[in-house]
């Protein structure tokens, strides 16, 4: 194991912050130590309060948003599934937090037991020593199993964190269903009785994304799925994902995924063969 296979970071920000547009393969755990954030995941927005864990599966559209005050203190953990190297039949148990209907776990009274574990992971990651990697692996496994048990037992009242997207939800749903078709802000605004400027502001405020950014991410997400699960040509995948121009597709894919479509397919297949 190495720092390249597991990433742990604690960071405090005092100014407004906006995540870059990207879709990544690692599993992601977000923990808010202090402050308040809003988190858009997949197609819904959640309020994240101190003492809340957020579990984001690979290749899911997500973005943290400023709340009433931008200052916040968070811990971020990212790891590929192969990092766990646990018996195959027990892997679903470790990854259970990422498969729950709601991605949030409010620790409540359990904060006193799990937050110190997260803080020790930060210290261990930034340290050194022959036992470092083994300790990190053991602590991550403990965190995942404990969180899975709490979520399975209904702890955390995660559903209360979901914010109603109101009139915007049908538009998000429309994009997710019709990503392969032409999608224009003006046309959707008219269809759902918005002015284009109002829809643009509401979309950004609710999801954290500009309308065009979100459409691109949905299309790239679908392209990734096709690259992983089919042998179709890149040009065919570009068309199926809603890109009318191959060079534009390749440019956007590289900007968001940080590699070309063929490099993505090759890397995914290599990882899948070796594990």
Secondary structure as GFF3:
##gff-version 3
##sequence-region A 1 275
A	DSSP	beta_strand	6	13	.	.	.	ID=ss1
A	DSSP	beta_strand	27	41	.	.	.	ID=ss2
A	DSSP	beta_strand	44	49	.	.	.	ID=ss3
A	DSSP	beta_strand	52	56	.	.	.	ID=ss4
A	DSSP	beta_strand	62	66	.	.	.	ID=ss5
A	DSSP	beta_strand	72	79	.	.	.	ID=ss6
A	DSSP	three_ten_helix	81	84	.	.	.	ID=ss7
A	DSSP	three_ten_helix	88	90	.	.	.	ID=ss8
A	DSSP	alpha_helix	91	94	.	.	.	ID=ss9
A	DSSP	three_ten_helix	96	99	.	.	.	ID=ss10
A	DSSP	beta_strand	104	106	.	.	.	ID=ss11
A	DSSP	three_ten_helix	108	110	.	.	.	ID=ss12
A	DSSP	alpha_helix	111	126	.	.	.	ID=ss13
A	DSSP	alpha_helix	132	152	.	.	.	ID=ss14
A	DSSP	three_ten_helix	158	161	.	.	.	ID=ss15
A	DSSP	beta_strand	162	163	.	.	.	ID=ss16
A	DSSP	three_ten_helix	166	168	.	.	.	ID=ss17
A	DSSP	alpha_helix	169	177	.	.	.	ID=ss18
A	DSSP	alpha_helix	185	191	.	.	.	ID=ss19
A	DSSP	alpha_helix	196	207	.	.	.	ID=ss20
A	DSSP	alpha_helix	211	229	.	.	.	ID=ss21
A	DSSP	alpha_helix	234	240	.	.	.	ID=ss22
A	DSSP	alpha_helix	246	257	.	.	.	ID=ss23
A	DSSP	alpha_helix	261	274	.	.	.	ID=ss24
###
